[in-house]
Amino acid sequence: MPKLKTHKGAKKRFKVTATGKIMRRHAYRSHLLAKKSSKRKRRLEKEAIINSCDKSRIKQMLPY
């Protein structure tokens, strides 16, 4: 089998934890922050675990 190349866009967006879960950033945190409450902005700061239906596609983009 030939080696697989890592998808550079996925490499920048996702992080694999030690247990194998894939973390992602929340959306709606880049601009128009004045109208969002502090509570909402704090919640959006934290990383989220990706949905299980997307896991196989992202694992394929991040083979190593």
N, CA, C and O atoms as a MOPAC input file, in Angstrom:
PM7 MOZYME 1SCF
protein

 N      0.83300 1    -1.19200 1     0.00000 1
 C      0.00000 1     0.00000 1     0.00000 1
 C      0.87400 1     1.25000 1     0.00000 1
 O      1.86300 1     1.31500 1     0.73100 1
 N      0.51900 1     2.23600 1    -0.80900 1
 C      1.26500 1     3.50000 1    -0.74700 1
 C      0.89900 1     4.27100 1     0.51700 1
 O     -0.14900 1     4.04800 1     1.12300 1
 N      1.77600 1     5.16800 1     0.89200 1
 C      1.50100 1     6.00500 1     2.05700 1
 C      0.35900 1     6.96400 1     1.73800 1
 O      0.17400 1     7.37200 1     0.59200 1
 N     -0.40200 1     7.31600 1     2.77100 1
 C     -1.48700 1     8.28300 1     2.61400 1
 C     -0.99100 1     9.65300 1     3.02900 1
 O     -0.20100 1     9.77900 1     3.96500 1
 N     -1.45100 1    10.67100 1     2.33600 1
 C     -1.07400 1    12.02800 1     2.71000 1
 C     -2.09200 1    12.58100 1     3.69300 1
 O     -3.29000 1    12.32600 1     3.57700 1
 N     -1.60200 1    13.33600 1     4.65300 1
 C     -2.46700 1    14.00400 1     5.61500 1
 C     -3.14700 1    15.18200 1     4.93500 1
 O     -2.50100 1    15.93800 1     4.20900 1
 N     -4.44100 1    15.34200 1     5.16400 1
 C     -5.18800 1    16.47900 1     4.63000 1
 C     -4.80800 1    17.71100 1     5.44000 1
 O     -5.08600 1    17.77500 1     6.63800 1
 N     -4.18000 1    18.68100 1     4.80500 1
 C     -3.62100 1    19.83200 1     5.52600 1
 C     -4.70200 1    20.68500 1     6.17700 1
 O     -4.48100 1    21.23500 1     7.25600 1
 N     -5.87600 1    20.80800 1     5.53900 1
 C     -6.96400 1    21.57400 1     6.12800 1
 C     -7.48600 1    20.90600 1     7.39000 1
 O     -7.79200 1    21.58000 1     8.37300 1
 N     -7.58700 1    19.58300 1     7.36300 1
 C     -8.06400 1    18.83800 1     8.53500 1
 C     -7.03700 1    18.88900 1     9.65900 1
 O     -7.39900 1    18.93900 1    10.83500 1
 N     -5.75900 1    18.87700 1     9.30000 1
 C     -4.69400 1    18.93300 1    10.29700 1
 C     -4.77400 1    20.21700 1    11.12000 1
 O     -4.49400 1    20.22100 1    12.31800 1
 N     -5.16200 1    21.30800 1    10.45100 1
 C     -5.25300 1    22.60100 1    11.12800 1
 C     -6.52500 1    22.72200 1    11.96600 1
 O     -6.56300 1    23.51100 1    12.91000 1
 N     -7.55900 1    21.96100 1    11.64000 1
 C     -8.86400 1    22.12500 1    12.28400 1
 C     -9.16300 1    21.13200 1    13.38500 1
 O     -9.94700 1    21.43400 1    14.28500 1
 N     -8.56200 1    19.95700 1    13.34000 1
 C     -8.89700 1    18.90000 1    14.28400 1
 C     -7.67600 1    18.45800 1    15.07000 1
 O     -6.54100 1    18.54600 1    14.60100 1
 N     -7.94400 1    17.97400 1    16.29100 1
 C     -6.87600 1    17.48500 1    17.15800 1
 C     -7.32000 1    16.13800 1    17.70800 1
 O     -8.45000 1    16.00500 1    18.17800 1
 N     -6.45000 1    15.14300 1    17.65700 1
 C     -6.77300 1    13.81700 1    18.16600 1
 C     -6.24500 1    13.70800 1    19.58800 1
 O     -5.07500 1    13.99300 1    19.84400 1
 N     -7.10900 1    13.29600 1    20.51600 1
 C     -6.70500 1    13.15700 1    21.91300 1
 C     -5.97200 1    11.83400 1    22.11100 1
 O     -5.89300 1    11.01600 1    21.19400 1
 N     -5.44500 1    11.63300 1    23.29800 1
 C     -4.70400 1    10.40500 1    23.60500 1
 C     -5.61700 1     9.18000 1    23.55900 1
 O     -5.16200 1     8.07900 1    23.25000 1
 N     -6.89900 1     9.36700 1    23.86500 1
 C     -7.84300 1     8.24200 1    23.83800 1
 C     -8.44000 1     8.00600 1    22.45400 1
 O     -9.21500 1     7.06900 1    22.26100 1
 N     -8.07900 1     8.86000 1    21.48500 1
 C     -8.53400 1     8.65800 1    20.11200 1
 C     -9.73400 1     9.48600 1    19.70800 1
 O    -10.20900 1     9.37400 1    18.57800 1
 N    -10.23800 1    10.32500 1    20.62000 1
 C    -11.35100 1    11.20400 1    20.26000 1
 C    -10.82000 1    12.35000 1    19.41000 1
 O     -9.65500 1    12.73000 1    19.52800 1
 N    -11.67800 1    12.90300 1    18.54900 1
 C    -11.27500 1    14.00700 1    17.68500 1
 C    -11.98100 1    15.26700 1    18.17000 1
 O    -13.20700 1    15.31200 1    18.27000 1
 N    -11.18200 1    16.29100 1    18.47000 1
 C    -11.70900 1    17.54900 1    18.98600 1
 C    -11.77500 1    18.57800 1    17.85600 1
 O    -10.98400 1    18.54000 1    16.91400 1
 N    -12.73200 1    19.49400 1    17.97400 1
 C    -12.90600 1    20.55600 1    16.99000 1
 C    -13.24400 1    21.84900 1    17.72200 1
 O    -13.62000 1    21.83300 1    18.89400 1
 N    -13.10500 1    22.96800 1    17.01400 1
 C    -13.49100 1    24.26100 1    17.57500 1
 C    -14.97700 1    24.48900 1    17.32900 1
 O    -15.55400 1    23.91600 1    16.40500 1
 N    -15.59200 1    25.32500 1    18.15500 1
 C    -16.97400 1    25.71500 1    17.93900 1
 C    -17.04100 1    26.79500 1    16.85900 1
 O    -16.09600 1    27.55900 1    16.66400 1
 N    -18.15800 1    26.83900 1    16.17700 1
 C    -18.42400 1    27.90400 1    15.20900 1
 C    -18.95500 1    29.13200 1    15.95100 1
 O    -19.23400 1    29.05900 1    17.14800 1
 N    -19.09300 1    30.24600 1    15.25500 1
 C    -19.67200 1    31.49900 1    15.77000 1
 C    -18.79600 1    32.16800 1    16.82700 1
 O    -19.31700 1    32.83300 1    17.72200 1
 N    -17.48500 1    32.00500 1    16.74200 1
 C    -16.60400 1    32.60100 1    17.74400 1
 C    -15.60600 1    33.56100 1    17.10300 1
 O    -14.69800 1    34.04100 1    17.78200 1
 N    -15.75300 1    33.84800 1    15.81700 1
 C    -14.72900 1    34.63800 1    15.13100 1
 C    -15.04500 1    36.12800 1    15.02900 1
 O    -14.13000 1    36.95000 1    15.07100 1
 N    -16.31100 1    36.48800 1    14.89700 1
 C    -16.65700 1    37.91100 1    14.76100 1
 C    -18.07900 1    38.12900 1    15.24100 1
 O    -18.78200 1    37.17600 1    15.57500 1
 N    -18.50700 1    39.40300 1    15.27600 1
 C    -19.81600 1    39.80000 1    15.79500 1
 C    -20.00200 1    39.32500 1    17.23800 1
 O    -21.03600 1    38.76300 1    17.59900 1
 N    -18.95900 1    39.57000 1    18.05700 1
 C    -18.96900 1    39.06200 1    19.42800 1
 C    -19.65100 1    40.01500 1    20.40700 1
 O    -19.96300 1    39.61500 1    21.52900 1
 N    -19.88900 1    41.26600 1    20.00800 1
 C    -20.46500 1    42.24800 1    20.93100 1
 C    -21.88600 1    41.87200 1    21.33800 1
 O    -22.29400 1    42.10800 1    22.47500 1
 N    -22.63200 1    41.29200 1    20.41400 1
 C    -24.03200 1    40.94700 1    20.71800 1
 C    -24.16900 1    39.61800 1    21.44900 1
 O    -25.24400 1    39.31900 1    21.97000 1
 N    -23.11300 1    38.81400 1    21.50400 1
 C    -23.18200 1    37.52200 1    22.18100 1
 C    -22.85500 1    37.69000 1    23.65900 1
 O    -21.98400 1    38.47800 1    24.02800 1
 N    -23.55000 1    36.95400 1    24.48800 1
 C    -23.34200 1    37.07500 1    25.93000 1
 C    -22.00100 1    36.45900 1    26.31800 1
 O    -21.44900 1    35.63000 1    25.59500 1
 N    -21.49100 1    36.87900 1    27.46800 1
 C    -20.21900 1    36.35400 1    27.96000 1
 C    -20.30800 1    34.85200 1    28.20100 1
 O    -19.36300 1    34.11100 1    27.93000 1
 N    -21.43600 1    34.42100 1    28.70400 1
 C    -21.65500 1    32.99200 1    28.96500 1
 C    -21.56500 1    32.18100 1    27.66800 1
 O    -20.94400 1    31.11900 1    27.62100 1
 N    -22.19700 1    32.71000 1    26.62700 1
 C    -22.18500 1    32.02800 1    25.32900 1
 C    -20.77700 1    31.98600 1    24.75100 1
 O    -20.35800 1    30.96500 1    24.20500 1
 N    -20.02700 1    33.11800 1    24.87000 1
 C    -18.66700 1    33.17400 1    24.33200 1
 C    -17.73200 1    32.22700 1    25.08300 1
 O    -16.86200 1    31.59700 1    24.48100 1
 N    -17.91600 1    32.13200 1    26.39600 1
 C    -17.10900 1    31.19400 1    27.19800 1
 C    -17.37200 1    29.76100 1    26.77700 1
 O    -16.44700 1    28.95600 1    26.67000 1
 N    -18.63400 1    29.44600 1    26.53800 1
 C    -19.01500 1    28.09200 1    26.12500 1
 C    -18.42400 1    27.75700 1    24.75900 1
 O    -18.02000 1    26.62100 1    24.51400 1
 N    -18.37600 1    28.75400 1    23.86600 1
 C    -17.84800 1    28.53500 1    22.52300 1
 C    -16.31800 1    28.43600 1    22.50600 1
 O    -15.74900 1    27.91900 1    21.54500 1
 N    -15.64700 1    28.92200 1    23.55200 1
 C    -14.17800 1    28.83400 1    23.62400 1
 C    -13.70600 1    27.38600 1    23.69800 1
 O    -12.69100 1    27.01500 1    23.10900 1
 N    -14.46200 1    26.58100 1    24.43100 1
 C    -14.04900 1    25.19900 1    24.69600 1
 C    -14.14300 1    24.35700 1    23.42700 1
 O    -14.97800 1    24.60600 1    22.55700 1
 N    -13.28400 1    23.37200 1    23.34400 1
 C    -13.31800 1    22.48200 1    22.19200 1
 C    -14.41800 1    21.45300 1    22.36200 1
 O    -14.76700 1    21.08500 1    23.48400 1
 N    -14.96400 1    20.98900 1    21.24700 1
 C    -16.04400 1    20.00900 1    21.25700 1
 C    -15.55500 1    18.72000 1    20.61200 1
 O    -14.61500 1    18.72900 1    19.81700 1
 N    -16.19600 1    17.62300 1    20.95900 1
 C    -15.90200 1    16.33600 1    20.33500 1
 C    -16.74500 1    16.23400 1    19.07600 1
 O    -17.92200 1    16.59400 1    19.08300 1
 N    -16.15000 1    15.74600 1    17.99900 1
 C    -16.90400 1    15.65100 1    16.74200 1
 C    -17.95200 1    14.55600 1    16.82800 1
 O    -17.85200 1    13.64100 1    17.64600 1
 N    -18.94900 1    14.66200 1    15.98000 1
 C    -20.03200 1    13.69500 1    15.92600 1
 C    -19.51400 1    12.35600 1    15.42400 1
 O    -18.58500 1    12.31000 1    14.61700 1
 N    -20.10900 1    11.26800 1    15.89500 1
 C    -19.62800 1     9.93100 1    15.53400 1
 C    -19.78800 1     9.64100 1    14.04500 1
 O    -19.01900 1     8.85600 1    13.49100 1
 N    -20.77700 1    10.26100 1    13.38100 1
 C    -20.98700 1     9.98700 1    11.95800 1
 C    -19.88700 1    10.61600 1    11.09800 1
 O    -19.67100 1    10.18100 1     9.96700 1
 N    -19.18900 1    11.63100 1    11.61400 1
 C    -18.10400 1    12.26300 1    10.86700 1
 C    -16.73700 1    11.65000 1    11.19300 1
 O    -15.75000 1    11.92800 1    10.51200 1
 N    -16.68700 1    10.82700 1    12.22600 1
 C    -15.41100 1    10.32800 1    12.73500 1
 C    -14.60800 1     9.56400 1    11.67700 1
 O    -13.40100 1     9.76800 1    11.55300 1
 N    -15.26500 1     8.69100 1    10.91900 1
 C    -14.55100 1     7.87100 1     9.94900 1
 C    -13.93900 1     8.71100 1     8.83500 1
 O    -12.83300 1     8.43100 1     8.37200 1
 N    -14.67500 1     9.75900 1     8.40300 1
 C    -14.15100 1    10.62700 1     7.33100 1
 C    -12.93100 1    11.39700 1     7.79700 1
 O    -11.96100 1    11.53600 1     7.05100 1
 N    -12.96800 1    11.90000 1     9.02400 1
 C    -11.85300 1    12.69200 1     9.53300 1
 C    -10.65800 1    11.80100 1     9.85400 1
 O     -9.51400 1    12.20800 1     9.65300 1
 N    -10.90800 1    10.58800 1    10.35200 1
 C     -9.82400 1     9.63800 1    10.60200 1
 C     -9.08600 1     9.32000 1     9.29900 1
 O     -7.87200 1     9.11800 1     9.30300 1
 N     -9.81600 1     9.27800 1     8.19700 1
 C     -9.22100 1     8.99500 1     6.89400 1
 C     -8.35100 1    10.15800 1     6.43900 1
 O     -7.34000 1     9.95400 1     5.76700 1
 N     -8.74400 1    11.38900 1     6.80500 1
 C     -7.96700 1    12.57400 1     6.43300 1
 C     -6.72500 1    12.72900 1     7.30800 1
 O     -5.75000 1    13.36200 1     6.90300 1
 N     -6.76200 1    12.14900 1     8.51300 1
 C     -5.64200 1    12.21900 1     9.44800 1
 C     -5.11900 1    10.81800 1     9.72900 1
 O     -5.34200 1    10.28900 1    10.81800 1
 N     -4.43100 1    10.20600 1     8.77300 1
 C     -4.04400 1     8.80700 1     8.95300 1
 C     -2.93800 1     8.57200 1     9.97700 1
 O     -2.84500 1     7.46900 1    10.51500 1
 N     -2.09600 1     9.56400 1    10.26900 1
 C     -0.93700 1     9.33700 1    11.14300 1
 C     -0.96400 1    10.22500 1    12.36700 1
 O     -0.06100 1    10.15600 1    13.20000 1

